[in-house]
Amino acid sequence: MITGYLRVSTGKQHLANQQDEIRRFAQSRNWTVDNWVTEVVSGRKNERERKLGALLRRMKPGDTLIVTEVSRLSRTLTDVMAIMGKCLKKRINLFSTKEGYSFDNSINSKVLCFAFGLVAEIERNLISMRTREALALRKAEGKVLGRRKGSYTKFNILTENQQQIIRMLNQDQSIADICRRFDLSRDTFDKFRRRYPAVQRAVDRKEARRVGGLR
């Protein structure tokens, strides 16, 4: 069975584009998509709570799952890796059309999956290190630490890395990439950019470049 998985954050956003791209990918290999699974994800549900979890539990060895991007599987690299690992374990073939990734039972797929896992581990360590350094700095400045309203959160990590985020936006990296990099939701990023005008301006410039490139 060949399944196309479509994931959007709000309503019909990019849904038709994803479906068209997956259909063209399948046709280029003389495949027919037997099943479409559409998921609207507004919160940070884990894989088991989403339709994707039920889909993976139903799929059998030799079945194929097609997505437009691996980021459609989850918002965090750690969760993406867990889903890839589950596919490899169940011998489900996973294809990503935009990146050109294919994950099956081959040695190359296992090496690629290992590389993704290494990157995920490095990301976790870097975020943890930045959090510890920021907490140590706040403690050295005599600020009270503890779990209270306004305590250190992922929002604070964004604040500490504001200049890096502006550089990433200036380099036309997507907001989705930034959210994955710092392991946070789009809602948190939107609150962050509204609070900091410099970040909002960087987002506006990026959007202007994108619109200009479409003309």
N, CA, C and O of each residue as an XYZ file, in Angstrom:
860
protein
N       0.839     -1.191      0.000
C       0.000      0.000      0.000
C       0.877      1.245      0.000
O       1.878      1.305      0.715
N       0.510      2.222     -0.788
C       1.233      3.486     -0.865
C       0.344      4.581     -0.286
O      -0.783      4.780     -0.738
N       0.860      5.289      0.715
C       0.088      6.325      1.397
C       0.775      7.674      1.261
O       1.985      7.788      1.457
N      -0.005      8.694      0.924
C       0.488     10.066      0.926
C       0.040     10.746      2.206
O      -1.150     10.775      2.518
N       1.008     11.302      2.958
C       0.690     11.954      4.237
C       0.781     13.463      4.066
O       1.831     13.994      3.705
N      -0.329     14.151      4.326
C      -0.413     15.605      4.172
C      -0.591     16.227      5.549
O      -1.511     15.870      6.285
N       0.282     17.146      5.890
C       0.199     17.783      7.209
C       0.249     19.296      7.051
O       1.176     19.841      6.453
N      -0.758     19.962      7.595
C      -0.801     21.423      7.565
C      -1.094     21.924      8.975
O      -1.648     21.196      9.799
N      -0.718     23.170      9.243
C      -0.933     23.711     10.582
C      -2.292     24.387     10.715
O      -2.858     24.426     11.807
N      -2.827     24.924      9.604
C      -4.137     25.574      9.660
C      -4.927     25.300      8.387
O      -4.478     25.621      7.286
N      -6.107     24.703      8.545
C      -7.043     24.532      7.438
C      -6.436     23.946      6.187
O      -5.780     22.906      6.238
N      -6.652     24.615      5.048
C      -6.245     24.110      3.742
C      -4.869     24.617      3.318
O      -4.469     24.458      2.164
N      -4.137     25.236      4.274
C      -2.839     25.819      3.963
C      -1.923     24.810      3.269
O      -1.574     23.782      3.850
N      -1.536     25.104      2.029
C      -0.582     24.304      1.255
C      -1.044     22.862      1.016
O      -0.259     22.049      0.528
N      -2.278     22.527      1.342
C      -2.733     21.139      1.223
C      -2.720     20.673     -0.226
O      -2.204     19.596     -0.527
N      -3.283     21.472     -1.123
C      -3.339     21.086     -2.539
C      -1.945     20.962     -3.127
O      -1.689     20.073     -3.939
N      -1.031     21.859     -2.718
C       0.344     21.802     -3.223
C       1.030     20.504     -2.813
O       1.706     19.867     -3.621
N       0.848     20.117     -1.546
C       1.455     18.872     -1.071
C       0.910     17.668     -1.836
O       1.664     16.796     -2.267
N      -0.400     17.637     -1.995
C      -1.021     16.492     -2.668
C      -0.552     16.396     -4.115
O      -0.270     15.304     -4.610
N      -0.471     17.535     -4.790
C      -0.035     17.545     -6.185
C       1.409     17.071     -6.307
O       1.747     16.315     -7.217
N       2.257     17.520     -5.387
C       3.669     17.130     -5.455
C       3.845     15.637     -5.203
O       4.634     14.983     -5.886
N       3.124     15.096     -4.235
C       3.207     13.660     -3.946
C       2.668     12.845     -5.120
O       3.232     11.810     -5.474
N       1.580     13.314     -5.718
C       1.000     12.592     -6.859
C       1.984     12.546     -8.035
O       2.147     11.509     -8.678
N       2.640     13.691     -8.307
C       3.610     13.729     -9.410
C       4.821     12.840     -9.113
O       5.355     12.190    -10.011
N       5.244     12.817     -7.856
C       6.356     11.954     -7.451
C       6.000     10.490     -7.700
O       6.808      9.732     -8.237
N       4.788     10.097     -7.307
C       4.353      8.707     -7.494
C       4.250      8.365     -8.978
O       4.678      7.290     -9.397
N       3.692      9.263     -9.765
C       3.536      9.013    -11.200
C       4.881      8.857    -11.896
O       5.002      8.089    -12.850
N       5.893      9.582    -11.425
C       7.217      9.473    -12.043
C       7.825      8.089    -11.849
O       8.762      7.711    -12.552
N       7.288      7.334    -10.891
C       7.758      5.970    -10.629
C       6.714      4.925    -11.013
O       6.835      3.749    -10.671
N       5.685      5.381    -11.731
C       4.584      4.498    -12.139
C       3.880      3.877    -10.940
O       3.463      2.720    -10.980
N       3.753      4.664     -9.867
C       3.027      4.229     -8.681
C       1.666      4.910     -8.645
O       1.447      5.942     -9.278
N       0.761      4.304     -7.889
C      -0.538      4.915     -7.619
C      -0.698      5.056     -6.110
O      -0.512      4.093     -5.366
N      -1.038      6.242     -5.669
C      -1.262      6.460     -4.237
C      -2.604      5.841     -3.861
O      -3.652      6.248     -4.362
N      -2.555      4.850     -2.968
C      -3.771      4.120     -2.587
C      -4.565      4.826     -1.496
O      -5.777      4.650     -1.379
N      -3.868      5.623     -0.706
C      -4.502      6.159      0.498
C      -3.922      7.539      0.806
O      -2.713      7.748      0.711
N      -4.793      8.475      1.174
C      -4.357      9.814      1.575
C      -4.736     10.043      3.031
O      -5.872      9.788      3.431
N      -3.793     10.518      3.812
C      -4.070     10.871      5.205
C      -3.771     12.356      5.377
O      -2.643     12.802      5.165
N      -4.792     13.112      5.762
C      -4.649     14.562      5.948
C      -4.759     14.894      7.425
O      -5.673     14.435      8.111
N      -3.826     15.690      7.905
C      -3.801     16.027      9.322
C      -3.617     17.528      9.492
O      -2.704     18.125      8.922
N      -4.497     18.127     10.282
C      -4.352     19.539     10.645
C      -3.822     19.584     12.069
O      -4.500     19.162     13.006
N      -2.612     20.097     12.225
C      -1.951     20.112     13.530
C      -1.805     21.553     13.979
O      -1.075     22.329     13.362
N      -2.496     21.912     15.051
C      -2.389     23.270     15.577
C      -1.598     23.310     16.875
O      -0.997     24.333     17.202
N      -1.589     22.210     17.618
C      -0.833     22.157     18.858
C       0.397     21.295     18.705
O       0.765     20.917     17.593
N       1.045     20.979     19.840
C       2.256     20.181     19.791
C       1.963     18.750     20.234
O       2.567     18.247     21.181
N       1.037     18.107     19.545
C       0.730     16.713     19.838
C       1.898     15.839     19.423
O       2.590     16.127     18.446
N       2.109     14.763     20.179
C       3.152     13.837     19.757
C       2.594     12.896     18.699
O       1.399     12.886     18.405
N       3.501     12.108     18.139
C       3.125     11.251     17.005
C       1.993     10.286     17.344
O       1.117     10.057     16.510
N       1.993      9.712     18.560
C       0.979      8.723     18.926
C      -0.408      9.350     19.020
O      -1.409      8.665     18.808
N      -0.479     10.638     19.334
C      -1.766     11.308     19.484
C      -2.331     11.787     18.147
O      -3.481     12.220     18.073
N      -1.524     11.707     17.105
C      -1.956     12.189     15.798
C      -2.376     11.025     14.898
O      -2.160      9.857     15.222
N      -2.983     11.375     13.759
C      -3.364     10.350     12.787
C      -2.145      9.579     12.309
O      -2.239      8.401     11.965
N      -0.991     10.255     12.290
C       0.234      9.600     11.832
C       0.554      8.381     12.678
O       0.980      7.352     12.154
N       0.349      8.492     13.995
C       0.628      7.357     14.871
C      -0.232      6.154     14.527
O       0.264      5.031     14.435
N      -1.531      6.395     14.337
C      -2.444      5.302     13.968
C      -2.076      4.731     12.605
O      -2.157      3.522     12.386
N      -1.671      5.612     11.688
C      -1.280      5.162     10.345
C      -0.075      4.231     10.416
O      -0.077      3.165      9.801
N       0.951      4.627     11.162
C       2.158      3.804     11.261
C       1.860      2.458     11.910
O       2.453      1.443     11.543
N       0.942      2.449     12.876
C       0.592      1.180     13.525
C      -0.124      0.246     12.556
O      -0.008     -0.974     12.672
N      -0.865      0.811     11.597
C      -1.592     -0.020     10.620
C      -0.703     -0.509      9.485
O      -0.945     -1.576      8.921
N       0.319      0.260      9.149
C       1.134     -0.069      7.975
C       1.930     -1.347      8.194
O       2.320     -1.673      9.315
N       2.161     -2.066      7.096
C       2.829     -3.366      7.149
C       4.174     -3.295      6.431
O       4.415     -2.369      5.657
N       5.055     -4.274      6.686
C       6.348     -4.308      5.982
C       6.156     -4.251      4.470
O       5.320     -4.964      3.914
N       6.931     -3.402      3.815
C       6.820     -3.249      2.370
C       5.910     -2.119      1.938
O       5.939     -1.714      0.776
N       5.088     -1.594      2.867
C       4.241     -0.441      2.543
C       5.109      0.803      2.352
O       6.253      0.852      2.804
N       4.552      1.794      1.685
C       5.298      3.017      1.370
C       4.558      4.238      1.895
O       3.346      4.369      1.728
N       5.313      5.130      2.533
C       4.778      6.394      3.041
C       5.510      7.534      2.335
O       6.740      7.577      2.328
N       4.748      8.458      1.742
C       5.348      9.570      1.002
C       4.937     10.890      1.651
O       3.758     11.121      1.920
N       5.928     11.754      1.899
C       5.681     13.112      2.395
C       6.429     14.087      1.488
O       7.340     13.688      0.763
N       6.048     15.357      1.527
C       6.771     16.335      0.708
C       8.087     16.730      1.361
O       9.070     16.989      0.666
N       8.116     16.780      2.702
C       9.322     17.125      3.449
C       9.326     16.324      4.742
O       8.266     16.030      5.294
N      10.513     15.968      5.230
C      10.561     15.222      6.492
C      10.003     16.061      7.635
O       9.540     15.512      8.634
N      10.042     17.392      7.500
C       9.517     18.261      8.551
C       8.005     18.110      8.701
O       7.443     18.521      9.716
N       7.335     17.523      7.697
C       5.895     17.285      7.812
C       5.594     16.195      8.839
O       4.469     16.095      9.327
N       6.591     15.382      9.167
C       6.381     14.303     10.128
C       6.244     14.839     11.544
O       5.466     14.314     12.341
N       7.007     15.892     11.856
C       6.961     16.477     13.193
C       7.682     17.812     13.195
O       8.430     18.127     12.269
N       7.452     18.601     14.251
C       8.105     19.899     14.373
C       9.511     19.797     14.955
O      10.309     20.723     14.808
N       9.824     18.683     15.615
C      11.139     18.555     16.240
C      11.938     17.445     15.575
O      11.391     16.418     15.172
N      13.243     17.669     15.469
C      14.117     16.690     14.833
C      14.141     15.386     15.617
O      14.246     14.307     15.034
N      14.044     15.487     16.943
C      14.034     14.283     17.777
C      12.839     13.390     17.432
O      12.985     12.176     17.294
N      11.657     14.000     17.294
C      10.465     13.223     16.943
C      10.560     12.666     15.526
O      10.141     11.538     15.264
N      11.117     13.471     14.608
C      11.310     12.991     13.231
C      12.167     11.734     13.238
O      11.868     10.761     12.546
N      13.242     11.763     14.031
C      14.134     10.606     14.106
C      13.417      9.378     14.659
O      13.625      8.262     14.181
N      12.573      9.589     15.670
C      11.830      8.459     16.251
C      10.896      7.839     15.210
O      10.761      6.617     15.143
N      10.255      8.681     14.402
C       9.345      8.186     13.362
C      10.123      7.446     12.284
O       9.695      6.386     11.827
N      11.268      7.999     11.872
C      12.115      7.311     10.888
C      12.552      5.944     11.414
O      12.525      4.947     10.692
N      12.955      5.918     12.686
C      13.380      4.655     13.284
C      12.266      3.624     13.292
O      12.503      2.438     13.062
N      11.045      4.082     13.561
C       9.894      3.171     13.561
C       9.650      2.612     12.157
O       9.343      1.432     11.989
N       9.794      3.489     11.148
C       9.608      3.034      9.760
C      10.660      1.991      9.381
O      10.339      0.974      8.766
N      11.916      2.248      9.751
C      12.981      1.288      9.447
C      12.729     -0.043     10.144
O      12.902     -1.109      9.553
N      12.315      0.031     11.416
C      12.080     -1.188     12.191
C      10.948     -2.017     11.587
O      11.025     -3.245     11.555
N       9.891     -1.343     11.104
C       8.749     -2.051     10.515
C       8.938     -2.314      9.023
O       8.070     -2.899      8.375
N      10.089     -1.876      8.479
C      10.393     -2.014      7.043
C       9.340     -1.307      6.179
O       8.895     -1.818      5.151
N       8.967     -0.115      6.641
C       8.092      0.764      5.854
C       8.991      1.693      5.047
O       9.879      2.335      5.608
N       8.774      1.771      3.755
C       9.577      2.650      2.900
C       9.070      4.083      3.033
O       7.884      4.354      2.845
N       9.985      4.996      3.360
C       9.624      6.399      3.561
C      10.324      7.260      2.516
O      11.542      7.181      2.353
N       9.554      8.079      1.812
C      10.116      8.960      0.779
C       9.748     10.410      1.081
O       8.622     10.715      1.473
N      10.726     11.293      0.887
C      10.509     12.734      1.006
C      10.770     13.352     -0.361
O      11.891     13.291     -0.866
N       9.737     13.952     -0.966
C       9.845     14.364     -2.368
C      10.773     15.557     -2.576
O      11.566     15.555     -3.518
N      10.693     16.573     -1.721
C      11.488     17.787     -1.942
C      12.971     17.555     -1.696
O      13.811     17.977     -2.491
N      13.295     16.879     -0.583
C      14.707     16.655     -0.277
C      15.302     15.499     -1.075
O      16.522     15.380     -1.189
N      14.433     14.645     -1.630
C      14.927     13.494     -2.372
C      15.420     12.372     -1.478
O      16.179     11.513     -1.928
N      14.997     12.364     -0.199
C      15.421     11.310      0.716
C      14.564     10.065      0.506
O      13.364     10.152      0.245
N      15.204      8.914      0.626
C      14.464      7.651      0.628
C      15.011      6.797      1.760
O      16.216      6.559      1.850
N      14.120      6.346      2.612
C      14.499      5.525      3.757
C      13.832      4.164      3.608
O      12.611      4.032      3.685
N      14.673      3.159      3.394
C      14.162      1.795      3.295
C      15.090      0.903      4.114
O      15.686      1.364      5.088
N      15.218     -0.337      3.742
C      16.042     -1.262      4.528
C      17.476     -1.339      4.021
O      18.228     -2.226      4.423
N      17.860     -0.415      3.139
C      19.207     -0.452      2.567
C      20.238      0.124      3.537
O      19.892      0.841      4.476
N      21.514     -0.201      3.295
C      22.603      0.323      4.115
C      22.649      1.844      4.026
O      22.835      2.519      5.038
N      22.481      2.390      2.814
C      22.520      3.843      2.637
C      21.464      4.541      3.490
O      21.727      5.591      4.077
N      20.279      3.958      3.554
C      19.210      4.550      4.356
C      19.569      4.534      5.836
O      19.304      5.498      6.555
N      20.168      3.442      6.287
C      20.546      3.346      7.699
C      21.640      4.349      8.040
O      21.636      4.932      9.124
N      22.588      4.553      7.104
C      23.648      5.545      7.321
C      23.047      6.944      7.385
O      23.414      7.742      8.248
N      22.120      7.243      6.468
C      21.477      8.553      6.449
C      20.680      8.779      7.729
O      20.692      9.873      8.294
N      19.991      7.741      8.175
C      19.210      7.844      9.406
C      20.129      8.082     10.602
O      19.792      8.850     11.503
N      21.289      7.423     10.611
C      22.264      7.634     11.680
C      22.748      9.078     11.679
O      22.904      9.686     12.738
N      22.988      9.634     10.475
C      23.444     11.022     10.363
C      22.394     11.983     10.921
O      22.733     12.936     11.622
N      21.123     11.734     10.609
C      20.048     12.561     11.155
C      20.041     12.470     12.682
O      19.867     13.477     13.369
N      20.231     11.266     13.203
C      20.251     11.076     14.646
C      21.384     11.826     15.306
O      21.222     12.383     16.392
N      22.548     11.841     14.642
C      23.703     12.564     15.176
C      23.419     14.059     15.231
O      23.734     14.722     16.219
N      22.823     14.584     14.169
C      22.475     16.012     14.136
C      21.472     16.337     15.246
O      21.590     17.366     15.911
N      20.487     15.459     15.441
C      19.486     15.681     16.486
C      20.140     15.725     17.861
O      19.785     16.555     18.698
N      21.094     14.830     18.088
C      21.789     14.794     19.377
C      22.611     16.059     19.588
O      22.619     16.622     20.683
N      23.302     16.507     18.545
C      24.091     17.745     18.638
C      23.177     18.929     18.943
O      23.503     19.767     19.784
N      22.028     18.999     18.259
C      21.073     20.088     18.495
C      20.611     20.092     19.948
O      20.565     21.145     20.583
N      20.268     18.915     20.476
C      19.818     18.832     21.868
C      20.901     19.322     22.816
O      20.624     20.059     23.762
N      22.149     18.904     22.553
C      23.251     19.304     23.424
C      23.515     20.800     23.368
O      23.775     21.429     24.394
N      23.446     21.377     22.154
C      23.688     22.816     22.007
C      22.612     23.632     22.723
O      22.918     24.607     23.409
N      21.356     23.230     22.559
C      20.267     23.946     23.229
C      20.412     23.834     24.739
O      20.220     24.810     25.464
N      20.757     22.620     25.217
C      20.958     22.425     26.649
C      22.110     23.278     27.163
O      22.020     23.870     28.239
N      23.201     23.340     26.385
C      24.362     24.132     26.788
C      24.007     25.614     26.865
O      24.382     26.295     27.819
N      23.273     26.120     25.850
C      22.890     27.532     25.855
C      21.977     27.847     27.037
O      22.067     28.919     27.636
N      21.096     26.901     27.365
C      20.204     27.105     28.503
C      20.994     27.187     29.800
O      20.752     28.071     30.622
N      21.947     26.259     29.990
C      22.764     26.264     31.212
C      23.584     27.541     31.321
O      23.688     28.131     32.397
N      24.172     27.969     30.189
C      24.984     29.186     30.210
C      24.140     30.408     30.560
O      24.566     31.266     31.332
N      22.941     30.478     29.987
C      22.062     31.617     30.263
C      21.623     31.628     31.724
O      21.564     32.686     32.350
N      21.313     30.442     32.269
C      20.928     30.354     33.674
C      22.081     30.748     34.588
O      21.883     31.438     35.588
N      23.301     30.300     34.235
C      24.475     30.649     35.035
C      24.705     32.155     35.026
O      25.057     32.743     36.049
N      24.504     32.778     33.863
C      24.679     34.225     33.756
C      23.654     34.955     34.615
O      23.992     35.913     35.309
N      22.409     34.505     34.570
C      21.362     35.138     35.379
C      21.654     34.988     36.869
O      21.404     35.901     37.657
N      22.184     33.828     37.244
C      22.524     33.608     38.648
C      23.673     34.509     39.073
O      23.666     35.066     40.171
N      24.682     34.651     38.175
C      25.829     35.512     38.474
C      25.406     36.970     38.612
O      26.023     37.736     39.353
N      24.355     37.346     37.899
C      23.854     38.724     37.970
C      22.950     38.939     39.180
O      22.428     40.033     39.390
N      22.772     37.885     39.970
C      21.975     38.009     41.181
C      20.487     37.876     40.976
O      19.703     38.193     41.870
N      20.086     37.403     39.794
C      18.662     37.240     39.524
C      18.160     35.942     40.141
O      18.863     34.932     40.148
N      16.953     35.981     40.651
C      16.378     34.812     41.311
C      15.940     33.801     40.261
O      15.219     34.126     39.317
N      16.396     32.563     40.451
C      15.993     31.488     39.552
C      14.915     30.663     40.226
O      14.821     30.635     41.453
N      14.110     29.999     39.434
C      13.055     29.171     40.011
C      11.857     29.139     39.097
O      11.746     29.929     38.159
N      10.971     28.228     39.378
C       9.798     28.043     38.531
C       8.696     28.987     38.990
O       7.899     28.643     39.861
N       8.655     30.163     38.409
C       7.611     31.124     38.714
C       7.136     31.728     37.404
O       7.712     31.460     36.349
N       6.103     32.530     37.464
C       5.595     33.163     36.263
C       6.685     34.053     35.693
O       7.250     34.890     36.397
N       6.979     33.866     34.407
C       8.051     34.648     33.793
C       9.412     34.005     33.974
O      10.428     34.637     33.685
N       9.464     32.751     34.448
C      10.742     32.085     34.640
C      11.353     31.713     33.301
O      10.757     31.931     32.246
N      12.582     31.132     33.361
C      13.328     30.863     32.125
C      12.614     29.804     31.291
O      12.351     28.703     31.774
N      12.305     30.131     30.055
C      11.578     29.239     29.155
C      12.237     29.264     27.796
O      13.280     29.890     27.604
N      11.615     28.571     26.850
C      12.124     28.596     25.481
C      12.073     30.002     24.897
O      12.861     30.344     24.016
N      11.143     30.814     25.390
C      11.085     32.207     24.943
C      12.389     32.918     25.289
O      12.895     33.726     24.511
N      12.929     32.603     26.479
C      14.191     33.219     26.880
C      15.346     32.756     26.004
O      16.278     33.517     25.744
N      15.284     31.502     25.547
C      16.325     31.005     24.644
C      16.311     31.813     23.355
O      17.367     32.155     22.822
N      15.114     32.119     22.852
C      15.014     32.954     21.660
C      15.617     34.325     21.910
O      16.334     34.861     21.066
N      15.324     34.886     23.073
C      15.857     36.212     23.400
C      17.378     36.190     23.428
O      18.031     37.096     22.911
N      17.941     35.140     24.042
C      19.401     35.028     24.122
C      20.030     34.875     22.740
O      21.179     35.267     22.539
N      19.292     34.313     21.791
C      19.825     34.040     20.448
C      19.209     34.955     19.383
O      19.140     34.600     18.206
N      18.764     36.141     19.820
C      18.056     37.041     18.906
C      18.888     37.393     17.672
O      18.372     37.361     16.555
N      20.168     37.728     17.856
C      21.003     38.128     16.722
C      21.215     36.970     15.749
O      21.224     37.168     14.534
N      21.387     35.755     16.288
C      21.546     34.590     15.420
C      20.277     34.356     14.600
O      20.351     34.012     13.420
N      19.120     34.542     15.225
C      17.853     34.345     14.520
C      17.690     35.377     13.410
O      17.222     35.047     12.321
N      18.071     36.623     13.679
C      17.999     37.663     12.645
C      18.909     37.305     11.477
O      18.541     37.490     10.318
N      20.113     36.788     11.788
C      21.031     36.375     10.713
C      20.420     35.242      9.896
O      20.522     35.241      8.669
N      19.788     34.281     10.561
C      19.161     33.163      9.852
C      18.055     33.662      8.925
O      17.920     33.179      7.801
N      17.267     34.624      9.393
C      16.212     35.195      8.551
C      16.806     35.954      7.373
O      16.288     35.885      6.258
N      17.899     36.681      7.623
C      18.557     37.424      6.542
C      19.150     36.488      5.496
O      19.332     36.869      4.340
N      19.455     35.240      5.921
C      19.981     34.238      4.993
C      18.846     33.428      4.357
O      19.088     32.406      3.715
N      17.609     33.894      4.542
C      16.413     33.274      3.956
C      16.138     31.868      4.473
O      15.527     31.056      3.778
N      16.591     31.577      5.702
C      16.179     30.315      6.313
C      14.723     30.461      6.751
O      14.306     31.532      7.194
N      13.966     29.396      6.627
C      12.533     29.468      6.906
C      12.269     29.523      8.413
O      13.088     29.092      9.225
N      11.099     30.065      8.757
C      10.699     30.107     10.161
C      10.550     28.689     10.706
O      10.841     28.434     11.875
N      10.096     27.768      9.854
C       9.983     26.360     10.283
C      11.349     25.804     10.669
O      11.463     25.067     11.647
N      12.402     26.157      9.895
C      13.758     25.704     10.217
C      14.206     26.265     11.562
O      14.818     25.561     12.365
N      13.894     27.548     11.803
C      14.284     28.185     13.062
C      13.565     27.519     14.235
O      14.170     27.275     15.279
N      12.276     27.227     14.061
C      11.520     26.565     15.132
C      12.094     25.186     15.437
O      12.188     24.787     16.598
N      12.481     24.453     14.375
C      13.091     23.136     14.598
C      14.444     23.286     15.285
O      14.787     22.497     16.166
N      15.212     24.297     14.882
C      16.550     24.503     15.441
C      16.492     24.695     16.960
O      17.328     24.173     17.698
N      15.480     25.460     17.412
C      15.390     25.765     18.837
C      14.298     24.961     19.545
O      13.987     25.214     20.708
N      13.716     23.985     18.830
C      12.748     23.059     19.417
C      11.576     23.803     20.071
O      11.323     23.657     21.267
N      10.872     24.594     19.270
C       9.758     25.363     19.811
C       8.618     25.429     18.802
O       8.773     25.046     17.642
N       7.488     25.913     19.257
C       6.308     25.981     18.391
C       6.291     27.279     17.595
O       6.976     28.244     17.935
N       5.495     27.284     16.530
C       5.341     28.495     15.713
C       4.680     29.603     16.538
O       4.998     30.778     16.359
N       3.769     29.241     17.434
C       3.111     30.247     18.274
C       4.121     31.000     19.129
O       4.032     32.219     19.278
N       5.094     30.263     19.697
C       6.120     30.905     20.520
C       6.957     31.860     19.686
O       7.283     32.962     20.127
N       7.305     31.425     18.463
C       8.097     32.306     17.596
C       7.310     33.567     17.239
O       7.871     34.663     17.218
N       6.016     33.417     16.960
C       5.197     34.575     16.597
C       5.117     35.580     17.745
O       5.154     36.788     17.512
N       5.008     35.089     18.988
C       5.015     35.993     20.147
C       6.360     36.706     20.266
O       6.429     37.890     20.595
N       7.417     35.961     19.991
C       8.775     36.507     20.083
C       8.989     37.629     19.072
O       9.517     38.686     19.418
N       8.581     37.404     17.826
C       8.835     38.426     16.806
C       7.966     39.661     17.024
O       8.367     40.771     16.674
N       6.776     39.476     17.602
C       5.930     40.636     17.889
C       6.520     41.489     19.012
O       6.323     42.703     19.051
N       7.240     40.845     19.914
C       7.829     41.589     21.030
C       9.085     42.339     20.613
O       9.392     43.392     21.171
N       9.826     41.797     19.619
C      11.100     42.402     19.231
C      11.010     42.947     17.805
O      11.008     42.171     16.850
N      10.933     44.283     17.648
C      10.785     44.897     16.318
C      11.881     44.503     15.336
O      11.610     44.357     14.144
N      13.126     44.324     15.814
C      14.228     43.970     14.908
C      13.974     42.615     14.254
O      14.284     42.417     13.079
N      13.409     41.687     15.020
C      13.091     40.367     14.472
C      11.935     40.479     13.480
O      11.960     39.864     12.414
N      10.917     41.272     13.841
C       9.780     41.460     12.939
C      10.227     42.083     11.621
O       9.743     41.704     10.555
N      11.159     43.048     11.697
C      11.654     43.672     10.470
C      12.390     42.659      9.603
O      12.270     42.682      8.378
N      13.159     41.763     10.242
C      13.878     40.727      9.489
C      12.895     39.781      8.804
O      13.120     39.357      7.671
N      11.797     39.450      9.499
C      10.758     38.601      8.903
C      10.110     39.314      7.717
O       9.877     38.709      6.670
N       9.819     40.616      7.893
C       9.193     41.391      6.811
C      10.104     41.473      5.590
O       9.638     41.349      4.457
N      11.413     41.682      5.818
C      12.358     41.751      4.695
C      12.419     40.415      3.964
O      12.464     40.370      2.734
N      12.422     39.329      4.732
C      12.456     37.988      4.125
C      11.220     37.757      3.255
O      11.321     37.225      2.149
N      10.046     38.161      3.766
C       8.809     37.995      3.008
C       8.826     38.859      1.750
O       8.351     38.438      0.695
N       9.379     40.077      1.865
C       9.459     40.962      0.697
C      10.352     40.360     -0.381
O      10.049     40.460     -1.570
N      11.466     39.729      0.040
C      12.356     39.080     -0.932
C      11.653     37.913     -1.607
O      11.803     37.694     -2.809
N      10.879     37.162     -0.818
C      10.169     36.012     -1.381
C       9.140     36.468     -2.410
O       9.049     35.901     -3.499
N       8.363     37.496     -2.060
C       7.340     38.005     -2.975
C       7.988     38.583     -4.227
O       7.490     38.385     -5.335
N       9.096     39.295     -4.052
C       9.799     39.856     -5.200
C      10.327     38.792     -6.130
O      10.366     38.983     -7.346
N      10.738     37.656     -5.558
C      11.263     36.570     -6.380
C      10.195     35.861     -7.176
O      10.496     35.200     -8.170
N       8.924     35.994     -6.744
C       7.829     35.333     -7.458
C       7.372     36.125     -8.675
O       6.673     35.601     -9.543
N       7.773     37.397     -8.732
C       7.321     38.237     -9.852
C       8.091     37.933    -11.118
O       7.841     38.546    -12.155
